[in-house]
Amino acid sequence: MKEVEMVARILAALLFSVAFVQPAPAETFVDGGTQMSSTHVCGRSNAVMKGAHVGKNLFLCTDQLIWTSASGIATAWFPVYIQSDVKSNYYNGSKYQSHGMAACPPGFAMAGFNERLNILACVDVARSAPSGAKLQQWVDGHTQFRTGSVTMHACPGDGSFMVGIHVGKNLFLCGRYQ
């Protein structure tokens, strides 16, 4: 009986990894600890967070967002801000909440996170979004991406980025302009 149970668990794990783990998009990169003002941030000056493995202190970052217009035309755009914006836009997670978690204000995306202090580093992505684009937000609790040997929770879909995080519940508030 134990052998059957063991085989069933292995098959379930394999099915989960095949069905739910996606390869990370080409425009992403993993950051393992770039620090700014004692907060881990994405290491490129125009990058935002797409995912995180908090236990390993790794972020899945992107410096290219995809916006699909109502007519179905996909356009690449880049978050544009100066690095000093990150320093001036730290938000204590207990001060700004959305969807039951620490979050960046509307129009901002996460560019860094300090779990111990519950501080989010947020950058303005609204001012560089395509004209007419509308921000959509949703809570994600399961999407996994693999990059190299690392699998981590990440916001699904082209052009998505992290807006908020609830570490205890493994939930992300994700956003995308459409």
FENTASUL-V957633 format. One record per residue. SS is DSSP state (A for helix, B for strand, O for the rest). PSI is psi in degrees with one decimal (* if undefined). OMEGA is omega in radians with two decimals (* if undefined). Layout:
SS,PSI,OMEGA / SS,PSI,OMEGA
//
This chain:
O,-40.3,-3.13 / A,-35.6,3.13 / A,-41.9,3.12 / A,-42.3,3.11 / A,-41.8,3.13 / A,-44.3,3.13 / A,-41.2,3.13 / A,-41.7,3.11 / A,-42.4,3.13 / A,-45.6,3.11 / A,-40.9,3.11 / A,-41.8,3.12 / A,-41.6,3.12 / A,-43.1,3.11 / A,-41.2,3.10 / A,-46.3,-3.08 / A,-34.9,3.12 / A,-40.9,-3.05 / A,-33.2,-2.95 / A,-13.7,-3.14 / B,119.8,-3.11 / B,151.7,3.01 / B,144.2,3.13 / O,142.4,3.11 / O,152.5,-3.06 / O,-29.5,-3.07 / O,11.0,-3.13 / B,160.7,3.03 / B,156.6,3.14 / B,132.5,3.06 / B,128.8,-3.06 / O,18.7,3.04 / O,22.6,3.07 / O,128.6,-3.05 / B,140.7,3.00 / B,120.1,-3.14 / O,47.1,3.13 / O,20.9,3.10 / B,134.9,3.06 / B,126.2,3.13 / B,159.1,3.01 / O,134.7,-2.92 / O,-7.4,3.08 / O,148.9,-2.99 / O,-19.5,-3.14 / O,34.1,-3.09 / O,149.7,3.07 / B,162.7,-3.13 / B,136.0,3.03 / B,-25.8,-3.13 / B,176.3,-3.13 / B,148.8,2.89 / B,91.3,-3.01 / A,-39.4,-3.12 / A,-29.5,3.13 / A,2.0,-3.12 / O,46.2,3.12 / B,140.1,3.07 / B,142.2,2.93 / B,116.9,-3.03 / B,157.1,3.07 / B,144.0,3.06 / O,13.8,3.10 / O,124.8,3.10 / B,147.3,-3.13 / B,129.3,3.09 / B,128.4,3.10 / B,119.6,-3.12 / O,170.3,3.13 / O,-27.4,3.13 / O,1.1,3.07 / O,8.0,-3.14 / O,123.0,-3.14 / B,133.1,-3.14 / B,130.8,3.05 / B,138.6,3.06 / B,162.4,-3.01 / O,132.6,3.04 / O,127.9,-3.10 / O,117.9,3.06 / O,160.2,3.08 / O,149.0,-3.02 / A,-30.9,-3.13 / A,-21.7,3.08 / A,-39.8,-3.12 / A,-43.2,-3.11 / A,-33.4,-3.08 / A,-3.9,-3.08 / O,56.4,3.02 / B,136.3,-3.12 / B,124.2,3.05 / B,125.1,-3.06 / O,-22.6,3.12 / O,-12.2,-3.12 / O,-35.6,3.11 / O,122.4,-3.10 / B,145.4,3.01 / B,138.5,-3.14 / O,32.9,3.07 / O,23.3,-3.14 / B,164.1,3.03 / B,134.9,-3.06 / B,159.6,2.99 / O,154.3,3.10 / O,162.8,3.12 / O,137.5,-3.14 / O,-1.6,3.14 / B,154.2,3.07 / B,154.4,3.09 / B,134.6,3.03 / B,-6.5,3.13 / B,168.3,-3.06 / B,137.9,3.00 / B,104.3,-3.07 / O,-44.2,-3.08 / O,-41.4,-3.12 / O,-4.9,-3.09 / O,48.8,-3.14 / B,133.7,3.07 / B,136.6,2.97 / B,121.5,-3.03 / B,145.3,3.10 / B,149.5,-3.11 / B,111.9,3.06 / O,-14.7,-3.10 / A,-37.5,-3.06 / A,-15.2,3.09 / A,4.1,3.11 / O,151.2,3.11 / O,147.3,-3.14 / O,131.4,3.11 / O,-5.8,-3.13 / O,140.8,3.13 / O,138.1,3.14 / B,127.8,3.00 / B,141.4,3.10 / B,147.5,3.11 / B,160.0,3.11 / B,132.7,3.12 / B,134.7,-3.13 / O,10.1,-3.05 / O,-18.8,-3.01 / O,130.3,-3.12 / B,138.4,3.04 / B,146.9,3.06 / B,131.4,3.02 / B,116.8,-3.03 / O,-128.1,-3.14 / O,5.1,-3.06 / B,132.0,3.02 / B,133.3,-3.14 / B,160.3,3.08 / B,134.5,3.14 / B,157.0,3.08 / O,132.0,-3.07 / O,156.0,2.98 / O,156.4,3.10 / O,138.4,3.03 / O,4.5,-3.11 / O,156.5,-3.14 / B,160.6,3.12 / B,137.8,3.07 / B,-31.2,-3.12 / B,171.2,-3.10 / B,141.8,2.97 / B,98.2,-3.04 / O,-44.9,-3.08 / O,-31.6,-3.14 / O,0.5,-3.10 / O,47.4,3.12 / B,142.0,3.03 / B,142.9,2.90 / B,117.3,-3.08 / B,154.8,3.11 / B,158.7,3.08 / B,143.3,3.07 / B,132.2,3.10 / O,*,*
//
